[in-house]
């Protein structure tokens, strides 16, 4: 496995209608490094966002889509998505505050 540091784990937040509705329940969705596991994701969220305490982490691997250009068939890159549930007494994550 590659040497993945905590600041390399979280790539970007997922901004969709479904993920925005889940923020009311303190659930935040992120695209994460494909080799990151749940403990690495929990550690990264708690270090990057001060005052947050992670209750649970759910992950899902998303296969790349098939794309075609003429006769050539290929795939887009695989991704990994993580849904992070914070505890009730935890602070909210600020990057989602203005959305």
C-alpha positions as CSV (number, residue, x, y, z in Angstrom):
1,X,0.0,0.0,0.0
2,X,1.2,3.5,-0.8
3,X,2.4,5.8,2.0
4,X,-0.8,7.9,2.3
5,X,-0.7,10.8,4.8
6,X,-3.8,12.2,6.5
7,X,-3.8,15.3,4.2
8,X,-3.8,13.0,1.1
9,X,-6.8,11.0,2.2
10,X,-9.7,13.4,1.6
11,X,-9.6,14.6,-2.0
12,X,-12.8,16.8,-2.2
13,X,-16.3,17.0,-0.8
14,X,-19.3,15.6,-2.8
15,X,-21.9,18.4,-3.4
16,X,-25.2,16.8,-4.4
17,X,-28.8,17.2,-3.4
18,X,-28.7,13.9,-1.5
19,X,-25.5,14.7,0.4
20,X,-26.8,18.2,1.3
21,X,-30.0,16.7,2.8
22,X,-27.8,14.3,4.9
23,X,-26.0,17.2,6.4
24,X,-29.0,17.8,8.7
25,X,-28.1,14.4,10.3
26,X,-24.4,15.4,10.5
27,X,-23.5,13.1,7.6
28,X,-20.8,14.5,5.3
29,X,-19.7,12.9,2.0
30,X,-16.2,13.0,0.6
31,X,-14.2,11.6,-2.3
32,X,-11.3,9.8,-0.7
33,X,-8.0,8.2,-1.8
34,X,-8.8,4.7,-3.3
35,X,-6.4,3.0,-0.9
36,X,-7.6,4.7,2.3
37,X,-9.4,2.6,4.9
38,X,-12.0,3.6,7.4
39,X,-9.6,4.3,10.2
40,X,-7.4,6.5,8.0
41,X,-10.5,8.5,6.9
42,X,-11.7,8.9,10.5
43,X,-8.2,10.2,11.5
44,X,-8.0,12.6,8.6
45,X,-11.4,14.2,9.3
46,X,-10.6,14.7,13.0
47,X,-7.2,16.2,12.2
48,X,-8.3,18.4,9.3
49,X,-11.4,19.8,10.9
50,X,-10.9,21.0,14.5
51,X,-13.6,20.0,17.0
52,X,-15.1,17.2,15.0
53,X,-15.6,13.7,16.5
54,X,-16.4,10.9,14.0
55,X,-19.0,8.4,15.1
56,X,-18.8,6.1,12.0
57,X,-17.5,5.9,8.5
58,X,-19.2,4.1,5.5
59,X,-17.2,3.7,2.3
60,X,-18.1,2.6,-1.2
61,X,-15.9,1.8,-4.2
62,X,-17.2,3.1,-7.5
63,X,-16.0,1.4,-10.7
64,X,-15.1,3.5,-13.7
65,X,-17.7,4.0,-16.5
66,X,-17.1,2.5,-19.9
67,X,-16.4,5.2,-22.4
68,X,-16.0,4.8,-26.2
69,X,-14.3,7.0,-28.8
70,X,-14.8,5.4,-32.2
71,X,-13.5,1.8,-32.1
72,X,-11.5,2.3,-28.9
73,X,-13.1,1.3,-25.7
74,X,-11.8,2.4,-22.3
75,X,-12.8,3.1,-18.7
76,X,-12.7,6.2,-16.5
77,X,-10.8,6.1,-13.2
78,X,-12.2,4.2,-10.2
79,X,-13.1,6.3,-7.2
80,X,-13.9,5.8,-3.6
81,X,-16.6,7.7,-1.6
82,X,-16.9,8.0,2.2
83,X,-19.9,9.1,4.2
84,X,-18.8,10.3,7.6
85,X,-21.2,10.5,10.5
86,X,-20.3,12.9,13.3
87,X,-21.3,12.6,16.9
88,X,-24.1,14.8,18.3
89,X,-21.8,17.0,20.4
90,X,-19.3,17.5,17.5
91,X,-18.8,20.8,15.6
92,X,-20.1,21.1,12.1
93,X,-17.6,21.1,9.2
94,X,-17.0,24.7,8.0
95,X,-16.5,24.0,4.3
96,X,-20.2,23.1,3.9
97,X,-21.4,26.1,5.9
98,X,-22.0,28.5,3.0
99,X,-23.8,26.0,0.8
